Amino acid sequence: MAKPVMERKTFREELRNMVSGRVLFDEPMNRHTSMGVGGKADALVFPESSEELAKLISFLRSAGVPFLPVGNCTNLIVRDGGFRGVLVSLRNLRGKALRWGGDEAVLKVGAGIPLSEVVGLAVDEALTGMEFCAGIPGSVGGGLKMNAGAFGREMKDVVVAIALVNGSGIKSIAREELTFTYRNLDLPRDAVVTGAEFSLHRASRELVRARVAEILAIRKSRHPLQYRSAGSVFKNPASAPAGKLIDEAGLKGTRIGGAMVSDEHGNFIVNTGAATAEDVVALVELIESRVFEKTGVRLEREVKIIGEEEGRS
Ligand SMILES: Cc1cc2nc3c(=O)[nH]c(=O)nc-3n(C[C@H](O)[C@H](O)[C@H](O)COP(=O)(O)OP(=O)(O)OC[C@H]3O[C@@H](n4cnc5c(N)ncnc54)[C@H](O)[C@@H]3O)c2cc1C
């Protein structure tokens, strides 16, 4: 039987030549996910520009190799059997530009910039609008795809346009044409966000800084930040916060292997040290069934679980 494309030496060489940033083969994803779990990706690659990314996507599409964009991997669980295909990290797309118009400014950033850096930039420039992102550990690209939010605001409230790359090249899409919902942005098939423009407003630097500090303090008091996690595991249903339902189902502190439902916040699963992805996934499934039994509510996952179960790859 012919070898799978990803295992062919010639394919791996072509892939390496196509990307000027790092190309890591058989890369353990527990080194990259905030949860610290995950098997090997066939390849994890770091393109350096949108143009390179566009060529890479059409190459992978024509070779029939599955791929998935990743940012900071803070909302991602890769199963222990790993990911068959190419994980495309946007980390090296790091452009930044600020355009003032009166008391408004448009901040244009690459998808690989961490949201924390955007918040820091907004503070330095005395701009309000991004404070809600303080403490969200994702990147601009992942933040947009997830429509990340906190404290009553979401990415959709600040974005004016995004840049993306898909099989047919690079394009810019205005806010009006984008469909954001709770923790999701609809994207065309195989589209990868390469950057965004945010609309921000002039404000007192001290006030913006104080709000950021306040948000970070609130998060520290509510979230189990001493452990590795992927943030909230489930979306909040309309009826009640997911954490409350999980608490009421008596699940706080429940452990499977090294994974534990945080006793501080029911919607966080934490890695107590040596969790595997399957421990985490088993705990996710246990929470889903227990909460349904107790409350009749079907929780919807916010974290993305990708890859293969061990032994099935
Ligand atoms: C301690 C902690 C606290 C958190 N708090 C919050 C919070 O308050 N609010 C909140 O919303 N989230 C929160 N999160 C979750 C997470 O940080 C966000 O979902 C974040 O937006 C994910 O960004 P990322 O770059 O890590 O994306 P990843 O985890 O790398 O990817 C997430 C998803 O986005 C897709 N994706 C990534 N980059 C791109 C791209 N460039 N183009 C297209 N698709 C892409 C991936 O394929 C995947 O489906 C928290 C996580 C942790 C660990």
Ligand as a Chemical Component Dictionary entry (heavy atoms), coordinates in Angstrom:
data_LIG
# 
_chem_comp.id                   LIG 
_chem_comp.type                 NON-POLYMER 
_chem_comp.pdbx_formal_charge   0 
_chem_comp.three_letter_code    LIG 
# 
loop_
_chem_comp_atom.comp_id 
_chem_comp_atom.atom_id 
_chem_comp_atom.alt_atom_id 
_chem_comp_atom.type_symbol 
_chem_comp_atom.charge 
_chem_comp_atom.model_Cartn_x 
_chem_comp_atom.model_Cartn_y 
_chem_comp_atom.model_Cartn_z 
_chem_comp_atom.pdbx_ordinal 
LIG C1  C1  C 0 -6.741  30.937 31.367 1  
LIG C2  C2  C 0 -7.604  31.134 30.143 2  
LIG C3  C3  C 0 -8.578  32.126 30.163 3  
LIG C4  C4  C 0 -9.403  32.331 29.045 4  
LIG N1  N1  N 0 -10.355 33.312 29.087 5  
LIG C5  C5  C 0 -11.151 33.514 28.022 6  
LIG C6  C6  C 0 -12.151 34.537 28.041 7  
LIG O1  O1  O 0 -12.324 35.271 29.005 8  
LIG N2  N2  N 0 -12.932 34.690 26.940 9  
LIG C7  C7  C 0 -12.772 33.913 25.839 10 
LIG O2  O2  O 0 -13.507 34.114 24.858 11 
LIG N3  N3  N 0 -11.838 32.936 25.788 12 
LIG C8  C8  C 0 -11.020 32.727 26.836 13 
LIG N4  N4  N 0 -10.068 31.739 26.790 14 
LIG C9  C9  C 0 -9.979  30.858 25.603 15 
LIG C10 C10 C 0 -9.008  31.314 24.512 16 
LIG O3  O3  O 0 -7.946  32.084 25.042 17 
LIG C11 C11 C 0 -9.739  32.081 23.442 18 
LIG O4  O4  O 0 -10.718 31.278 22.814 19 
LIG C12 C12 C 0 -8.784  32.600 22.354 20 
LIG O5  O5  O 0 -9.499  33.433 21.503 21 
LIG C13 C13 C 0 -8.148  31.480 21.528 22 
LIG O6  O6  O 0 -7.114  32.029 20.765 23 
LIG P1  P1  P 0 -5.884  31.140 20.306 24 
LIG O7  O7  O 0 -4.980  31.999 19.492 25 
LIG O8  O8  O 0 -5.260  30.478 21.457 26 
LIG O9  O9  O 0 -6.633  30.097 19.390 27 
LIG P2  P2  P 0 -6.356  28.512 19.240 28 
LIG O10 O10 O 0 -6.650  27.839 20.529 29 
LIG O11 O11 O 0 -5.008  28.307 18.655 30 
LIG O12 O12 O 0 -7.484  28.117 18.185 31 
LIG C14 C14 C 0 -8.855  28.191 18.544 32 
LIG C15 C15 C 0 -9.715  27.977 17.305 33 
LIG O13 O13 O 0 -9.510  29.067 16.400 34 
LIG C16 C16 C 0 -9.037  28.595 15.148 35 
LIG N5  N5  N 0 -8.036  29.564 14.690 36 
LIG C17 C17 C 0 -6.908  29.951 15.354 37 
LIG N6  N6  N 0 -6.259  30.881 14.635 38 
LIG C18 C18 C 0 -6.981  31.073 13.495 39 
LIG C19 C19 C 0 -6.816  31.898 12.359 40 
LIG N7  N7  N 0 -5.760  32.727 12.241 41 
LIG N8  N8  N 0 -7.739  31.848 11.370 42 
LIG C20 C20 C 0 -8.815  31.010 11.484 43 
LIG N9  N9  N 0 -9.034  30.213 12.543 44 
LIG C21 C21 C 0 -8.121  30.244 13.537 45 
LIG C22 C22 C 0 -8.435  27.226 15.415 46 
LIG O14 O14 O 0 -8.470  26.398 14.255 47 
LIG C23 C23 C 0 -9.342  26.719 16.515 48 
LIG O15 O15 O 0 -10.533 26.194 15.951 49 
LIG C24 C24 C 0 -9.222  31.521 27.899 50 
LIG C25 C25 C 0 -8.231  30.531 27.884 51 
LIG C26 C26 C 0 -7.425  30.330 28.991 52 
LIG C27 C27 C 0 -6.364  29.285 28.958 53 
# 
loop_
_chem_comp_bond.comp_id 
_chem_comp_bond.atom_id_1 
_chem_comp_bond.atom_id_2 
_chem_comp_bond.value_order 
_chem_comp_bond.pdbx_ordinal 
LIG C1  C2  SING 1  
LIG C2  C3  SING 2  
LIG C2  C26 DOUB 3  
LIG C3  C4  DOUB 4  
LIG C4  N1  SING 5  
LIG C4  C24 SING 6  
LIG N1  C5  DOUB 7  
LIG C5  C6  SING 8  
LIG C5  C8  SING 9  
LIG C6  O1  DOUB 10 
LIG C6  N2  SING 11 
LIG N2  C7  SING 12 
LIG C7  O2  DOUB 13 
LIG C7  N3  SING 14 
LIG N3  C8  DOUB 15 
LIG C8  N4  SING 16 
LIG N4  C9  SING 17 
LIG N4  C24 SING 18 
LIG C9  C10 SING 19 
LIG C10 O3  SING 20 
LIG C10 C11 SING 21 
LIG C11 O4  SING 22 
LIG C11 C12 SING 23 
LIG C12 O5  SING 24 
LIG C12 C13 SING 25 
LIG C13 O6  SING 26 
LIG O6  P1  SING 27 
LIG P1  O7  DOUB 28 
LIG P1  O8  SING 29 
LIG P1  O9  SING 30 
LIG O9  P2  SING 31 
LIG P2  O10 DOUB 32 
LIG P2  O11 SING 33 
LIG P2  O12 SING 34 
LIG O12 C14 SING 35 
LIG C14 C15 SING 36 
LIG C15 O13 SING 37 
LIG C15 C23 SING 38 
LIG O13 C16 SING 39 
LIG C16 N5  SING 40 
LIG C16 C22 SING 41 
LIG N5  C17 SING 42 
LIG N5  C21 SING 43 
LIG C17 N6  DOUB 44 
LIG N6  C18 SING 45 
LIG C18 C19 SING 46 
LIG C18 C21 DOUB 47 
LIG C19 N7  SING 48 
LIG C19 N8  DOUB 49 
LIG N8  C20 SING 50 
LIG C20 N9  DOUB 51 
LIG N9  C21 SING 52 
LIG C22 O14 SING 53 
LIG C22 C23 SING 54 
LIG C23 O15 SING 55 
LIG C24 C25 DOUB 56 
LIG C25 C26 SING 57 
LIG C26 C27 SING 58 
# 
